[in-house]
Amino acid sequence: MKIRSFLTTTLLVTAVSCNKDKFQTRPQISIESINSVIPSGGSLDAKLKFTQKNGSLGGGTFIAIRNRLNQQPLPPGTSNPDTLGGVIPSFPDKNQGEFEFTLDYNSLHESNTENDTFLFKFGVVDRNGNKSDTISSGKVVVLFQ
């Protein structure tokens, strides 16, 4: 994926207040939903939830790693980068909320002979350097036209 492609990636955050006593200082994330089949012209749409005791995730870092599962390798130099990183938009310090990660079809589609199949891993780092665990999606299939 070219840097330009990531800049068009959508990362939206919605935050809500909650009781700090339930949460850890280290961010906790989970996948609320993710589409498992992406048709031509579609996009990967993942909704992730977060909780954190000190609410310092806004302005932190979001990381998405993809792992291509196809048995047929791509020719050298034709694959997109597998790790994307970006700044989480700033929002008022909240202890829980959700955000969305969207990646368009053209940034995912690679093979011209078969469907592409991926697993995605997600992680976050807050403004204080606290890292979440890495979470994984199920299989995501990008349809070959």
DSSP file with accessible surface (Angstrom, degrees, kcal/mol):
  #  RESIDUE AA STRUCTURE BP1 BP2  ACC     N-H-->O    O-->H-N    N-H-->O    O-->H-N    TCO  KAPPA ALPHA  PHI   PSI    X-CA   Y-CA   Z-CA
    1    1 A M              0   0   10      0, 0.0     2,-0.1     0, 0.0    82,-0.1   0.000 360.0 360.0 360.0 129.9    0.0    0.0    0.0
    2    2 A K    >>  -     0   0  137      1,-0.1     4,-1.4    78,-0.1     3,-0.6  -0.444 360.0-113.0 -74.5 154.8    1.4    3.3   -0.9
    3    3 A I  H 3> S+     0   0  136      1,-0.3     4,-1.9     2,-0.2     3,-0.4   0.916 118.6  59.0 -55.1 -40.7    1.5    6.0    1.7
    4    4 A R  H 3> S+     0   0  181      1,-0.2     4,-1.1     2,-0.2    -1,-0.3   0.895 100.8  55.4 -57.4 -39.3   -1.1    7.9   -0.3
    5    5 A S  H <4 S+     0   0   25     -3,-0.6     3,-0.4     1,-0.2     4,-0.4   0.892 106.0  50.8 -61.4 -39.9   -3.5    5.0    0.1
    6    6 A F  H >< S+     0   0   38     -4,-1.4     3,-1.4    -3,-0.4    -1,-0.2   0.877 102.4  60.3 -67.8 -33.4   -3.2    5.0    3.8
    7    7 A L  H 3< S+     0   0  131     -4,-1.9    -1,-0.2     1,-0.3    -2,-0.2   0.808 104.6  49.9 -64.4 -25.8   -4.0    8.7    3.9
    8    8 A T  T 3< S+     0   0   89     -4,-1.1    -1,-0.3    -3,-0.4    -2,-0.2   0.541  88.3 109.2 -87.5  -5.7   -7.3    8.0    2.3
    9    9 A T  S <  S-     0   0   21     -3,-1.4     2,-0.5    -4,-0.4    94,-0.2  -0.456  70.7-128.2 -67.6 139.5   -8.0    5.3    4.9
   10   10 A T  E     +A  102   0A  58     92,-0.7    92,-1.7    -2,-0.1     2,-0.4  -0.792  29.1 175.0 -96.0 130.7  -10.7    6.3    7.4
   11   11 A L  E     +A  101   0A  28     -2,-0.5     2,-0.4    90,-0.2    90,-0.2  -0.918  12.3 178.7-132.9 102.4  -10.0    6.1   11.1
   12   12 A L  E     -A  100   0A  91     88,-1.1    88,-1.8    -2,-0.4     2,-0.4  -0.846  10.7-157.5-107.1 146.0  -13.0    7.5   13.0
   13   13 A V  E     -A   99   0A  33     -2,-0.4     2,-0.4    86,-0.2    86,-0.2  -0.979  11.2-177.3-126.9 134.4  -13.3    7.6   16.8
   14   14 A T  E     -A   98   0A  84     84,-3.2    84,-2.8    -2,-0.4     2,-0.4  -1.000  16.1-168.2-123.9 128.1  -16.3    7.8   19.0
   15   15 A A  E     -A   97   0A  31     -2,-0.4     2,-0.3    82,-0.2    82,-0.3  -0.911   9.1-175.6-122.1 147.6  -15.7    8.1   22.7
   16   16 A V  E     -A   96   0A  70     80,-2.7    80,-1.2    -2,-0.4    79,-0.3  -0.963  28.9-108.3-135.6 153.1  -18.0    7.8   25.7
   17   17 A S        +     0   0   86     -2,-0.3     2,-0.3    77,-0.2    77,-0.1  -0.436  42.8 159.9 -78.1 156.4  -17.4    8.2   29.5
   18   18 A C        -     0   0   37     -2,-0.1     2,-0.4     0, 0.0    77,-0.1  -0.976  47.7 -66.0-164.2 172.6  -17.3    5.3   31.9
   19   19 A N    >   -     0   0   84     -2,-0.3     3,-1.1     1,-0.2     4,-0.3  -0.517  36.0-151.3 -71.9 122.4  -16.1    4.3   35.3
   20   20 A K  G >  S+     0   0  109     -2,-0.4     3,-1.3     1,-0.2    -1,-0.2   0.738  85.5  75.2 -66.6 -25.1  -12.3    4.2   35.4
   21   21 A D  G 3  S+     0   0  134      1,-0.3    -1,-0.2    32,-0.0    32,-0.1   0.758  90.2  56.9 -64.5 -22.4  -12.1    1.4   38.1
   22   22 A K  G <  S+     0   0  147     -3,-1.1    -1,-0.3    30,-0.1     2,-0.2   0.661  99.8  72.1 -80.0 -17.7  -13.1   -1.3   35.6
   23   23 A F  S <  S-     0   0   29     -3,-1.3     2,-0.2    -4,-0.3    29,-0.1  -0.599  70.7-126.7-110.7 163.0  -10.2   -0.6   33.2
   24   24 A Q        -     0   0  110      2,-0.3    29,-3.4    -2,-0.2    30,-0.3  -0.634  24.9-120.4 -99.0 160.0   -6.4   -1.1   33.0
   25   25 A T  S    S+     0   0   67     -2,-0.2    29,-0.2    27,-0.2   105,-0.1   0.888  99.5  77.6 -65.9 -37.3   -3.8    1.6   32.2
   26   26 A R  S    S-     0   0  104      1,-0.1    -2,-0.3    26,-0.1    27,-0.2  -0.566  99.5-107.0 -72.5 131.1   -2.8   -0.5   29.2
   27   27 A P        -     0   0    0      0, 0.0   106,-0.5     0, 0.0     2,-0.4  -0.303  30.1-154.7 -61.1 142.7   -5.3   -0.1   26.3
   28   28 A Q  E     -B   51   0A  53     23,-2.7    23,-2.0   104,-0.2     2,-0.3  -0.977  14.7-176.2-117.0 129.6   -7.6   -3.0   25.6
   29   29 A I  E     +B   50   0A  18     -2,-0.4     2,-0.3    21,-0.2    21,-0.2  -0.925   7.2 178.0-126.8 153.7   -9.1   -3.4   22.1
   30   30 A S  E     -B   49   0A  57     19,-1.9    19,-2.8    -2,-0.3     2,-0.7  -0.982  34.5-108.3-147.4 155.5  -11.5   -5.9   20.6
   31   31 A I  E     -B   48   0A  49     -2,-0.3    17,-0.3    17,-0.2     3,-0.1  -0.784  27.5-179.6 -88.4 117.9  -13.1   -6.3   17.2
   32   32 A E  E    S-     0   0A  99     15,-2.7     2,-0.3    -2,-0.7    16,-0.2   0.878  70.4 -17.8 -79.6 -44.5  -16.8   -5.4   17.3
   33   33 A S  E     +B   47   0A  62     14,-1.8    14,-3.1     2,-0.0    -1,-0.4  -0.983  56.8 177.4-160.1 153.3  -17.3   -6.2   13.6
   34   34 A I  E     -B   46   0A  46     -2,-0.3     2,-0.4    12,-0.2    12,-0.2  -0.943  33.5-117.1-156.3 137.9  -15.4   -6.7   10.3
   35   35 A N        -     0   0   45     10,-1.1    10,-0.1    -2,-0.3     3,-0.1  -0.650  19.5-161.9 -80.5 135.7  -16.6   -7.7    6.9
   36   36 A S  S    S+     0   0   70     -2,-0.4   105,-3.1     1,-0.2     2,-0.4   0.610  73.9  49.2 -95.5 -12.7  -15.2  -11.1    5.8
   37   37 A V  E     -d  141   0B  77    103,-0.2   105,-0.2   105,-0.0    -1,-0.2  -0.996  64.3-167.6-130.0 127.9  -15.9  -10.7    2.1
   38   38 A I  E     -d  142   0B   0    103,-3.1   105,-2.5    -2,-0.4     3,-0.1  -0.943  11.0-154.8-118.2 110.7  -14.9   -7.7    0.1
   39   39 A P    >   -     0   0   68      0, 0.0     3,-2.7     0, 0.0    66,-0.1  -0.344  41.6 -72.6 -77.1 164.5  -16.3   -7.4   -3.4
   40   40 A S  T 3  S+     0   0   71      1,-0.3     3,-0.1    -2,-0.1   104,-0.1  -0.318 126.2  18.8 -54.2 130.4  -14.7   -5.5   -6.3
   41   41 A G  T 3  S+     0   0   72      1,-0.2    -1,-0.3    -3,-0.1    65,-0.0   0.356 107.6 106.5  85.9  -6.1  -15.1   -1.8   -5.5
   42   42 A G    <   -     0   0   23     -3,-2.7    63,-2.0    62,-0.1     2,-0.3   0.028  58.3-133.7 -87.4-160.6  -15.9   -2.5   -1.8
   43   43 A S  E     - C   0 104A  29     61,-0.2     2,-0.5    62,-0.1    61,-0.2  -0.992  20.3-102.3-154.4 156.6  -13.7   -1.9    1.3
   44   44 A L  E     - C   0 103A   0     59,-3.1    59,-1.9    -2,-0.3     2,-0.5  -0.724  39.4-171.4 -76.9 126.6  -12.5   -3.5    4.5
   45   45 A D  E     + C   0 102A  71     -2,-0.5   -10,-1.1    57,-0.2     2,-0.5  -0.944   7.1 175.8-127.2 107.6  -14.6   -2.1    7.3
   46   46 A A  E     -BC  34 101A   3     55,-2.9    55,-2.7    -2,-0.5     2,-0.5  -0.950  14.5-160.9-115.0 130.4  -13.5   -3.0   10.8
   47   47 A K  E     -BC  33 100A  61    -14,-3.1   -15,-2.7    -2,-0.5   -14,-1.8  -0.960  15.8-172.5-109.0 122.7  -15.1   -1.5   13.9
   48   48 A L  E     -BC  31  99A   0     51,-3.2    51,-2.8    -2,-0.5     2,-0.3  -0.915  12.1-147.4-117.9 144.4  -13.0   -1.9   17.0
   49   49 A K  E     -BC  30  98A  87    -19,-2.8   -19,-1.9    -2,-0.4     2,-0.3  -0.808  15.4-167.2-104.8 150.9  -13.8   -1.1   20.7
   50   50 A F  E     -BC  29  97A   3     47,-2.6    47,-1.9    -2,-0.3     2,-0.3  -0.971  11.5-173.9-135.8 152.2  -11.3    0.2   23.2
   51   51 A T  E     +BC  28  96A  35    -23,-2.0   -23,-2.7    -2,-0.3     2,-0.3  -0.977  12.1 165.1-135.5 149.2  -11.2    0.6   27.0
   52   52 A Q        -     0   0    0     43,-2.7     3,-0.5    -2,-0.3   -27,-0.2  -0.870  34.5-137.7-165.5 134.8   -8.4    2.3   29.0
   53   53 A K  S    S+     0   0   90    -29,-3.4   -28,-0.2    -2,-0.3    -1,-0.1   0.907 104.2  36.3 -62.5 -46.5   -8.2    3.5   32.6
   54   54 A N  S    S-     0   0   50    -30,-0.3    -1,-0.2   -29,-0.2    41,-0.1   0.489  97.1-134.5 -92.8  -1.0   -6.4    6.8   31.9
   55   55 A G        +     0   0    0     -3,-0.5    39,-0.3    40,-0.1     3,-0.3   0.836  58.4 135.8  59.5  39.0   -8.2    7.6   28.6
   56   56 A S        +     0   0    3      1,-0.2    71,-2.5    37,-0.2    72,-0.2  -0.009  30.9 105.9-109.0  32.5   -5.0    8.7   26.7
   57   57 A L    >   +     0   0    1     37,-0.4     3,-2.6    69,-0.2    31,-0.2   0.858  51.4  95.6 -80.9 -35.1   -5.7    6.9   23.4
   58   58 A G  T 3  S+     0   0    1     -3,-0.3    32,-0.3     1,-0.3    69,-0.2  -0.346  95.7  19.6 -57.9 129.6   -6.7    9.9   21.3
   59   59 A G  T 3  S+     0   0   26     29,-1.2    -1,-0.3    30,-0.5    31,-0.1   0.442 104.3 117.2  85.9   0.4   -3.5   11.1   19.5
   60   60 A G  S <  S-     0   0    3     -3,-2.6    28,-2.8    29,-0.2     2,-0.4   0.066  70.3 -83.9 -81.8-160.7   -1.9    7.7   20.0
   61   61 A T  E     -FE  87 125B  60     64,-3.1    64,-2.3    26,-0.3     2,-0.4  -0.912  28.8-158.8-117.1 138.1   -0.9    5.2   17.2
   62   62 A F  E     -FE  86 124B   1     24,-3.2    24,-2.0    -2,-0.4     2,-0.4  -0.925  11.1-167.3-111.6 137.1   -3.0    2.6   15.4
   63   63 A I  E     -FE  85 123B  56     60,-2.8    60,-2.1    -2,-0.4     2,-0.4  -0.991   7.6-175.0-129.1 132.9   -1.3   -0.3   13.7
   64   64 A A  E     -FE  84 122B   3     20,-2.6    20,-3.2    -2,-0.4     2,-0.4  -0.997   4.8-172.4-125.3 129.9   -2.8   -2.8   11.2
   65   65 A I  E     -FE  83 121B  61     56,-2.9    56,-2.9    -2,-0.4     2,-0.4  -0.985   6.7-157.9-122.5 131.1   -0.8   -5.8    9.9
   66   66 A R  E     - E   0 120B   6     16,-2.7     2,-0.5    -2,-0.4    54,-0.2  -0.858   3.7-160.1-111.4 146.8   -2.1   -8.0    7.2
   67   67 A N  E     - E   0 119B  83     52,-2.6    52,-1.8    -2,-0.4     2,-0.4  -0.969  15.4-141.3-125.9 112.0   -1.0  -11.6    6.5
   68   68 A R  E     - E   0 118B  45     -2,-0.5    50,-0.2    50,-0.2    48,-0.0  -0.606  15.5-173.4 -76.9 129.1   -1.7  -12.9    3.0
   69   69 A L        +     0   0   61     48,-3.4    49,-0.1    -2,-0.4    -1,-0.1   0.449  37.4 126.7-103.1  -4.9   -2.8  -16.6    3.2
   70   70 A N        -     0   0   25     47,-0.6    46,-0.1     1,-0.1    -2,-0.0  -0.241  54.7-144.3 -57.3 143.1   -2.9  -17.4   -0.5
   71   71 A Q  S    S+     0   0  195      2,-0.1    -1,-0.1     1,-0.1    -3,-0.0   0.785  85.1  75.5 -78.4 -27.5   -0.8  -20.5   -1.5
   72   72 A Q  S    S-     0   0  117      1,-0.0    -2,-0.1     0, 0.0    -1,-0.1  -0.755  83.9-137.4 -87.2 115.8    0.2  -19.0   -4.8
   73   73 A P        -     0   0  105      0, 0.0    -2,-0.1     0, 0.0    -1,-0.0  -0.340  15.7-115.9 -71.1 155.5    2.9  -16.3   -4.2
   74   74 A L        -     0   0   36      1,-0.1     3,-0.1    37,-0.0     5,-0.1  -0.559  39.9 -90.8 -83.5 153.9    2.8  -13.0   -6.0
   75   75 A P    >   -     0   0   83      0, 0.0     3,-1.7     0, 0.0     4,-0.3  -0.311  61.1 -81.2 -59.8 148.8    5.6  -12.1   -8.4
   76   76 A P  T 3  S+     0   0  133      0, 0.0     0, 0.0     0, 0.0     0, 0.0  -0.223 114.9  16.2 -53.5 138.1    8.5  -10.2   -6.7
   77   77 A G  T 3  S+     0   0   84     -3,-0.1     0, 0.0     1,-0.1     0, 0.0   0.483 100.4  96.4  80.2   4.5    7.8   -6.5   -6.2
   78   78 A T    <   +     0   0   74     -3,-1.7     2,-0.2     2,-0.1    -1,-0.1   0.571  58.9  92.4-103.8  -8.8    4.1   -6.7   -6.8
   79   79 A S  S    S-     0   0   70     -4,-0.3     3,-0.1    -5,-0.1    31,-0.0  -0.536  71.9-122.1 -88.9 154.8    2.7   -6.9   -3.2
   80   80 A N        -     0   0   34     -2,-0.2    -1,-0.1     1,-0.1    -2,-0.1  -0.506  45.0 -80.0 -82.3 159.4    1.7   -3.9   -1.1
   81   81 A P        -     0   0   69      0, 0.0    -1,-0.1     0, 0.0   -79,-0.0  -0.272  34.7-146.1 -59.0 147.0    3.3   -3.3    2.3
   82   82 A D  S    S+     0   0   70      1,-0.1   -16,-2.7    -3,-0.1     2,-0.5   0.551  76.1  64.9 -94.8 -10.6    1.8   -5.5    5.0
   83   83 A T  E     -F   65   0B  87    -18,-0.2     2,-0.4   -82,-0.1   -18,-0.2  -0.966  58.1-176.8-120.2 127.5    2.1   -3.0    8.0
   84   84 A L  E     +F   64   0B  15    -20,-3.2   -20,-2.6    -2,-0.5     2,-0.3  -0.958   4.5 179.5-118.0 140.0    0.1    0.2    8.2
   85   85 A G  E     +F   63   0B  42     -2,-0.4     2,-0.3   -22,-0.2   -22,-0.2  -0.981   7.3 156.4-137.5 151.0    0.4    2.8   11.0
   86   86 A G  E     -F   62   0B  15    -24,-2.0   -24,-3.2    -2,-0.3     2,-0.4  -0.985  43.1 -87.7-164.2 166.4   -1.2    6.0   11.6
   87   87 A V  E     -F   61   0B 107     -2,-0.3   -26,-0.3   -26,-0.2   -27,-0.1  -0.677  38.7-126.2 -84.0 132.3   -2.1    8.5   14.3
   88   88 A I        -     0   0    0    -28,-2.8   -29,-1.2    -2,-0.4     3,-0.1  -0.625  39.6-102.0 -72.4 131.2   -5.5    8.0   16.1
   89   89 A P        -     0   0   54      0, 0.0   -30,-0.5     0, 0.0   -29,-0.2  -0.225  41.2-103.5 -54.9 145.0   -7.4   11.3   15.8
   90   90 A S        +     0   0  105    -32,-0.3   -77,-0.1   -31,-0.1   -32,-0.0  -0.458  50.3 160.9 -69.5 142.5   -7.4   13.4   18.9
   91   91 A F        -     0   0   31     -2,-0.1   -33,-0.2    -3,-0.1     3,-0.1  -0.958  49.4 -69.9-153.2 161.3  -10.6   13.3   21.0
   92   92 A P        -     0   0   93      0, 0.0     2,-0.3     0, 0.0   -34,-0.1  -0.243  67.3 -87.8 -55.7 144.3  -11.4   14.2   24.7
   93   93 A D        +     0   0   93    -37,-0.1     2,-0.3   -36,-0.1   -37,-0.2  -0.396  62.6 167.2 -59.5 115.4   -9.8   11.7   27.1
   94   94 A K        -     0   0   58     -2,-0.3   -37,-0.4   -39,-0.3   -77,-0.2  -0.942  40.1-136.5-131.1 154.9  -12.4    8.9   27.5
   95   95 A N  S    S+     0   0   15    -79,-0.3   -43,-2.7    -2,-0.3     2,-0.3   0.627  85.5  13.6 -88.8 -17.0  -12.1    5.5   29.1
   96   96 A Q  E     +AC  16  51A  62    -80,-1.2   -80,-2.7   -45,-0.3     2,-0.3  -0.987  69.2 119.1-154.5 158.9  -14.0    3.6   26.4
   97   97 A G  E     -AC  15  50A  13    -47,-1.9   -47,-2.6    -2,-0.3     2,-0.3  -0.970  43.7-100.8 173.0-163.1  -15.2    4.0   22.9
   98   98 A E  E     -AC  14  49A  53    -84,-2.8   -84,-3.2    -2,-0.3     2,-0.3  -0.966  20.7-166.9-145.0 158.9  -14.9    2.7   19.4
   99   99 A F  E     -AC  13  48A   3    -51,-2.8   -51,-3.2    -2,-0.3     2,-0.4  -0.964  15.1-131.9-144.4 161.5  -13.2    3.5   16.2
  100  100 A E  E     -AC  12  47A  72    -88,-1.8   -88,-1.1    -2,-0.3     2,-0.4  -0.917   8.2-161.7-117.6 143.0  -13.4    2.3   12.6
  101  101 A F  E     -AC  11  46A   1    -55,-2.7   -55,-2.9    -2,-0.4     2,-0.4  -0.995  14.3-177.1-122.4 124.8  -10.6    1.3   10.2
  102  102 A T  E     -AC  10  45A  25    -92,-1.7   -92,-0.7    -2,-0.4     2,-0.4  -0.981   8.2-180.0-126.8 135.6  -11.5    1.3    6.5
  103  103 A L  E     - C   0  44A   1    -59,-1.9   -59,-3.1    -2,-0.4   -97,-0.1  -0.994  27.0-124.1-136.1 126.7   -9.2    0.2    3.6
  104  104 A D  E >>  - C   0  43A  59     -2,-0.4     3,-1.3   -61,-0.2     4,-0.6  -0.242  23.5-109.4 -74.9 160.9  -10.4    0.4    0.0
  105  105 A Y  H >> S+     0   0    8    -63,-2.0     4,-3.2     1,-0.3     3,-1.6   0.869 115.3  58.5 -53.6 -44.5  -10.5   -2.6   -2.4
  106  106 A N  H 34 S+     0   0  131      1,-0.3    -1,-0.3     2,-0.2   -63,-0.1   0.769 104.0  52.3 -64.0 -24.2   -7.6   -1.2   -4.5
  107  107 A S  H <4 S+     0   0    3     -3,-1.3    -1,-0.3     1,-0.1    -2,-0.2   0.609 119.7  35.3 -83.9 -11.3   -5.3   -1.2   -1.5
  108  108 A L  H << S+     0   0    0     -3,-1.6    -2,-0.2    -4,-0.6     2,-0.2   0.763  92.7  90.9-108.9 -39.6   -6.2   -4.9   -0.8
  109  109 A H     <  +     0   0   29     -4,-3.2     3,-0.1     1,-0.2     6,-0.1  -0.430  39.1 146.0 -67.5 126.9   -6.6   -6.6   -4.2
  110  110 A E        +     0   0   23     -2,-0.2     2,-0.3     1,-0.2    -1,-0.2   0.638  43.4  74.3-128.5 -44.1   -3.3   -8.1   -5.4
  111  111 A S        -     0   0    6      3,-0.2    -1,-0.2     1,-0.1     5,-0.1  -0.604  48.3-166.8 -84.6 137.8   -3.8  -11.3   -7.4
  112  112 A N  S    S+     0   0  119     -2,-0.3    -1,-0.1     1,-0.1     3,-0.1   0.242  89.6  46.1-100.0  10.8   -5.2  -11.2  -10.9
  113  113 A T  S    S+     0   0  105      1,-0.3     2,-0.3     2,-0.0    -1,-0.1   0.526 117.1  13.1-126.1 -13.7   -5.8  -14.9  -11.0
  114  114 A E  S    S-     0   0   57    -42,-0.1    -1,-0.3    29,-0.0    -3,-0.2  -0.975  84.6 -78.8-156.3 165.4   -7.5  -15.7   -7.6
  115  115 A N        -     0   0   69     -2,-0.3     2,-0.4    29,-0.1    28,-0.2  -0.406  46.7-125.9 -63.6 146.5   -9.3  -14.3   -4.6
  116  116 A D  E     - G   0 142B   0     26,-2.5    26,-3.6    -5,-0.1     2,-0.4  -0.830  22.7-161.4 -94.6 137.2   -6.9  -12.8   -2.0
  117  117 A T  E     + G   0 141B  32     -2,-0.4   -48,-3.4    24,-0.2   -47,-0.6  -0.981  14.8 173.5-123.2 130.4   -7.3  -14.1    1.5
  118  118 A F  E     -EG  68 140B   0     22,-2.8    22,-2.8    -2,-0.4     2,-0.4  -0.923  27.8-148.9-131.4 157.1   -5.9  -12.3    4.5
  119  119 A L  E     -E   67   0B  49    -52,-1.8   -52,-2.6    -2,-0.3     2,-0.4  -0.955  25.0-150.4-113.8 142.4   -5.8  -12.2    8.3
  120  120 A F  E     -E   66   0B   3     18,-0.4    17,-2.9    -2,-0.4     2,-0.4  -0.923   8.0-162.7-115.1 142.1   -5.5   -8.8   10.0
  121  121 A K  E     -EH  65 136B  90    -56,-2.9   -56,-2.9    -2,-0.4     2,-0.4  -0.965  10.6-165.8-119.2 140.3   -3.9   -8.0   13.3
  122  122 A F  E     +EH  64 135B   1     13,-2.4    13,-2.4    -2,-0.4     2,-0.3  -0.950  12.6 163.1-127.6 148.0   -4.6   -4.7   15.1
  123  123 A G  E     -E   63   0B   9    -60,-2.1   -60,-2.8    -2,-0.4     2,-0.3  -0.976  16.6-152.2-155.0 161.6   -2.9   -2.9   17.9
  124  124 A V  E     -E   62   0B   2     -2,-0.3     8,-2.6     9,-0.2     2,-0.4  -0.964   3.9-158.8-136.5 154.3   -2.7    0.5   19.5
  125  125 A V  E     -EI  61 131B  31    -64,-2.3   -64,-3.1    -2,-0.3     6,-0.2  -0.996  22.0-139.4-131.0 125.4   -0.2    2.6   21.5
  126  126 A D    >   -     0   0    6      4,-2.5     3,-1.9    -2,-0.4   -69,-0.2  -0.185  34.0 -92.5 -79.2 177.6   -1.5    5.5   23.6
  127  127 A R  T 3  S+     0   0  114    -71,-2.5   -70,-0.1     1,-0.3    -1,-0.1   0.726 126.2  54.7 -62.3 -21.6    0.1    8.9   24.0
  128  128 A N  T 3  S-     0   0  105    -72,-0.2    -1,-0.3     2,-0.1   -71,-0.1   0.362 121.8-103.4 -93.7   2.4    2.0    7.6   27.1
  129  129 A G  S <  S+     0   0   44     -3,-1.9     2,-0.4     1,-0.3    -2,-0.1   0.506  70.0 148.5  88.9   5.8    3.6    4.6   25.3
  130  130 A N        -     0   0   50   -105,-0.1    -4,-2.5     1,-0.0     2,-0.4  -0.617  34.8-149.7 -75.6 127.8    1.2    2.0   26.7
  131  131 A K  B     -I  125   0B 142     -2,-0.4    -6,-0.2    -6,-0.2     2,-0.1  -0.792   1.2-139.2-104.3 140.7    0.7   -0.8   24.2
  132  132 A S        -     0   0   12     -8,-2.6  -104,-0.2    -2,-0.4     2,-0.1  -0.371  33.5 -94.1 -80.9 168.3   -2.4   -3.0   23.7
  133  133 A D        -     0   0   88   -106,-0.5     2,-0.4    -2,-0.1    -9,-0.2  -0.443  47.1-103.7 -69.2 160.3   -2.3   -6.7   23.0
  134  134 A T        -     0   0   92    -11,-0.1     2,-0.3    -2,-0.1   -11,-0.2  -0.758  37.8-160.3 -87.9 132.1   -2.4   -7.6   19.3
  135  135 A I  E     -H  122   0B  33    -13,-2.4   -13,-2.4    -2,-0.4     2,-0.4  -0.841   4.3-144.1-112.2 152.9   -5.8   -8.8   18.2
  136  136 A S  E     -H  121   0B  69     -2,-0.3   -15,-0.2   -15,-0.2  -105,-0.1  -0.910   2.5-141.0-120.6 146.3   -6.6  -10.9   15.1
  137  137 A S        -     0   0   11    -17,-2.9     3,-0.1    -2,-0.4     2,-0.1  -0.404  27.7-107.1 -87.4 170.9   -9.4  -11.0   12.7
  138  138 A G        -     0   0   49      1,-0.2   -18,-0.4    -2,-0.1    -1,-0.2  -0.199  66.1 -52.2 -78.4-173.5  -10.9  -14.1   11.1
  139  139 A K        -     0   0  141    -20,-0.1     2,-0.5    -2,-0.1   -20,-0.2  -0.386  53.0-159.6 -66.1 139.1  -10.2  -14.7    7.4
  140  140 A V  E     - G   0 118B   1    -22,-2.8   -22,-2.8    -3,-0.1     2,-0.5  -0.992   5.1-155.9-120.3 124.4  -11.0  -11.8    5.0
  141  141 A V  E     -dG  37 117B  36   -105,-3.1  -103,-3.1    -2,-0.5     2,-0.7  -0.903   4.7-159.1-107.5 125.8  -11.5  -12.6    1.4
  142  142 A V  E     -dG  38 116B   0    -26,-3.6   -26,-2.5    -2,-0.5   -32,-0.1  -0.914  28.0-128.4-101.7 112.4  -10.9  -10.0   -1.3
  143  143 A L        -     0   0   58   -105,-2.5     2,-0.9    -2,-0.7   -28,-0.1  -0.371   6.2-130.0 -70.2 136.7  -12.8  -11.2   -4.4
  144  144 A F              0   0   75      1,-0.2   -29,-0.1    -2,-0.1    -1,-0.1  -0.783 360.0 360.0 -83.5 106.2  -11.1  -11.4   -7.7
  145  145 A Q              0   0  164     -2,-0.9    -1,-0.2   -31,-0.1   -30,-0.0   0.899 360.0 360.0  13.8 360.0  -13.6   -9.5   -9.9
